[in-house]
């Protein structure tokens, strides 16, 4: 039986009197890729923030890798095997591609984030960094400054940085945001598709092409509630989704 990496039970979040999420139930199996879609304000980013530990739920329970994690810190969840890649650019633009990745790998292996120890003591990390750069197709740009990369290349590097913690579950908030070409989106899809054999992925998205090409399963949020779950094919023909989310009205 395939193990669950994430299980959410009756999760709700309110800010003051505003209910952002209400009664959310879903689970994610090992190696599964799940997309969360919905219009702006549906609660997608809030849901990811609850799972990552940046926000605490008003009620409900979160299980990570079989352990209750509802009140655990972000750092504890990372140690359990959770990784997250944000919409916000988190790269050091004055450093090279390789240096950014080495810093991420070095920090992930230090309990006290001793990032100023000599790099020469981390030759094994150099090997791992080069392997990650090859995986995302940036090995030829290892000595290039971040400021000289295209936005698509920066997004790919951010995925590599999130992999530095060796996650078993990766959260991605709008991974294709800012990508303008089909080539950049296809490159991102190829990278993420290569992860799903070993890593579960949960990502939010507005890009339906990305969702239908990458996700094994889709969760549809509308005003803080799940209105549908299913395969991409099932979601495409779901009458409620067509009417409420995709804007197709019955004549």
C-alpha positions in Angstrom: 0.0 0.0 0.0 1.4 3.4 -1.0 2.2 5.6 2.0 0.7 9.1 2.5 3.2 11.9 2.7 0.5 14.5 3.5 -2.9 14.2 5.1 -5.2 17.2 5.9 -8.3 16.7 8.0 -11.0 19.4 8.5 -8.6 22.2 8.1 -9.9 25.7 8.5 -8.3 29.2 8.6 -9.8 32.5 9.6 -8.3 36.0 9.7 -10.5 37.9 12.1 -14.1 37.2 11.0 -13.1 36.3 7.4 -13.1 32.5 6.7 -10.3 31.9 4.2 -10.4 28.1 4.3 -13.1 25.9 5.7 -13.4 22.1 6.2 -10.5 21.1 3.9 -9.9 17.3 3.6 -7.3 15.7 1.2 -4.2 13.5 1.2 -1.2 13.0 -1.0 0.5 9.7 -1.7 4.2 9.2 -2.1 5.3 10.1 -5.6 2.0 11.8 -6.4 1.8 15.2 -8.0 -1.3 17.2 -7.0 -2.3 20.6 -8.3 -4.4 23.1 -6.4 -6.4 25.4 -8.6 -9.0 28.1 -8.1 -9.6 31.8 -8.8 -7.7 34.6 -6.9 -8.7 34.6 -3.3 -9.7 30.9 -3.3 -7.2 30.1 -0.5 -4.5 28.3 -2.5 -1.4 30.1 -1.0 -3.0 30.1 2.5 -3.4 26.3 2.2 0.3 25.9 1.2 1.3 28.2 4.1 -0.6 26.0 6.6 1.0 22.9 5.3 4.5 24.5 5.5 4.0 25.8 9.0 4.2 29.5 8.2 0.6 29.9 9.3 -1.3 28.0 12.0 -4.8 26.7 11.3 -7.8 27.9 13.2 -8.9 24.3 13.4 -8.1 20.9 11.9 -5.2 18.6 11.7 -2.1 18.2 9.4 -0.1 14.9 9.2 3.3 14.8 7.5 4.7 11.4 6.7 2.4 9.8 9.3 3.2 12.3 12.1 0.9 14.9 13.4 2.5 18.2 12.4 -0.3 20.8 13.0 1.7 22.8 15.6 5.2 22.0 14.5 7.6 24.7 13.4 8.7 25.3 9.8 12.2 24.0 10.7 10.8 20.8 12.2 8.7 20.1 9.1 11.8 20.7 6.9 13.7 18.1 9.0 10.8 15.7 8.5 11.2 16.1 4.7 9.1 19.1 3.6 10.4 21.6 1.1 8.9 24.7 -0.4 9.6 26.9 -3.4 7.9 30.3 -3.2 6.6 32.8 -5.8 8.9 35.4 -4.3 12.4 35.4 -5.8 14.8 34.2 -3.0 18.1 34.1 -4.9 21.3 36.0 -4.0 21.7 38.1 -7.2 25.3 39.2 -6.5 26.5 35.5 -6.4 26.9 32.9 -9.1 24.5 30.0 -9.8 26.9 27.6 -8.2 27.5 29.7 -5.1 23.7 30.0 -4.5 23.3 26.3 -4.6 26.3 25.6 -2.4 25.0 27.9 0.2 21.7 26.2 0.2 23.3 22.7 0.4 25.6 23.9 3.2 22.8 25.4 5.2 20.7 22.3 4.9 23.4 20.1 6.4 24.3 22.4 9.3 22.2 22.4 12.5 23.4 25.9 13.2 23.5 27.2 9.6 27.3 27.8 9.8 27.4 29.3 6.3 30.8 30.9 6.7 32.9 27.8 7.2 35.4 27.3 4.4 33.8 26.0 1.2 36.9 23.7 0.7 35.6 21.5 3.5 32.5 20.7 1.5 33.9 19.0 -1.6 31.1 16.5 -1.4 28.6 19.3 -1.6 30.3 20.6 -4.7 29.6 17.2 -6.4 26.0 17.3 -5.3 25.6 20.9 -6.5 26.9 20.0 -9.9 24.5 17.0 -10.1 21.6 19.3 -9.3 22.7 21.9 -11.9 22.9 19.1 -14.5 19.4 18.0 -13.5 17.9 21.4 -14.1 20.0 22.1 -17.2 22.1 24.9 -15.8 25.5 23.2 -15.6 26.9 25.4 -18.3 25.9 28.5 -16.4 27.4 27.5 -13.0 29.7 30.6 -12.9 27.1 33.1 -14.2 25.7 35.7 -11.8 22.0 35.3 -10.9 21.4 38.8 -12.3 22.5 37.6 -15.8 20.0 34.6 -15.9 16.7 34.7 -17.6 13.6 34.6 -15.3 12.9 31.1 -16.4 16.4 30.0 -15.5 16.0 31.7 -12.1 12.8 29.7 -11.5 14.6 26.5 -12.3 17.4 27.3 -9.9 14.9 28.1 -7.2 13.5 24.5 -7.6 17.0 23.2 -7.2 17.5 25.3 -4.0 14.3 23.7 -2.6 15.7 20.3 -3.4 18.8 21.1 -1.4 17.0 20.0 1.8 16.3 16.6 0.2 12.5 16.9 0.6 10.1 14.0 0.3 7.3 16.4 -0.2 7.8 19.6 -2.2 5.3 22.6 -2.1 5.4 25.0 -5.1 3.4 28.2 -5.2 2.7 29.2 -8.8 5.9 27.6 -10.2 5.2 29.0 -13.7 4.6 32.5 -12.6 6.5 35.0 -14.8 7.4 32.4 -17.4 6.5 33.8 -20.8 7.6 31.2 -23.3 6.4 27.6 -24.0 10.0 26.6 -23.9 10.5 27.8 -20.4 7.2 26.1 -19.2 8.1 22.9 -20.9 11.6 22.9 -19.3 10.0 23.4 -15.9 7.5 20.6 -16.5 10.3 18.2 -17.5 12.2 19.0 -14.3 9.2 18.5 -12.1 8.1 15.4 -13.9 11.5 13.9 -13.2 11.0 14.3 -9.5 7.7 12.6 -9.0 9.1 9.1 -8.9 10.8 9.9 -5.6 9.1 13.1 -4.3 5.5 14.1 -3.8 4.6 17.5 -5.2 1.8 19.8 -4.3 1.6 23.0 -6.4 -0.8 25.9 -6.8 -1.4 27.2 -10.3 -3.4 29.4 -12.6 -1.7 27.9 -15.7 -4.1 25.2 -16.8 -1.6 23.9 -19.4 0.9 23.2 -16.6 -1.8 21.6 -14.5 -3.1 19.2 -17.1 0.4 18.3 -18.3 1.9 17.7 -14.9 -0.6 16.8 -12.2 -1.8 13.3 -11.4 -4.7 14.8 -9.5 -6.3 18.2 -9.2 -8.0 19.9 -6.2 -10.3 22.8 -7.0 -10.8 25.5 -4.4 -13.6 28.1 -4.5 -14.1 30.6 -1.7 -12.0 28.5 0.7 -13.8 25.2 0.1 -13.0 22.2 -2.1 -15.6 21.9 -4.8 -14.0 19.1 -6.7 -11.1 16.6 -6.7 -10.1 14.2 -9.5 -7.8 13.5 -12.4 -7.2 16.3 -14.8 -9.5 14.6 -17.3 -12.3 14.4 -14.6 -11.8 18.0 -13.7 -12.1 19.2 -17.3 -15.5 17.7 -17.7 -16.8 18.4 -14.1 -20.0 20.5 -14.5 -19.5 22.4 -11.2 -15.9 23.3 -12.2 -16.9 24.4 -15.7 -19.6 26.6 -14.2 -17.9 28.1 -11.2 -14.2 28.1 -12.1 -13.8 27.8 -15.8 -16.7 30.1 -16.5 -18.7 27.8 -18.8 -22.4 28.4 -18.2 -25.3 26.2 -19.2 -27.4 27.8 -21.9 
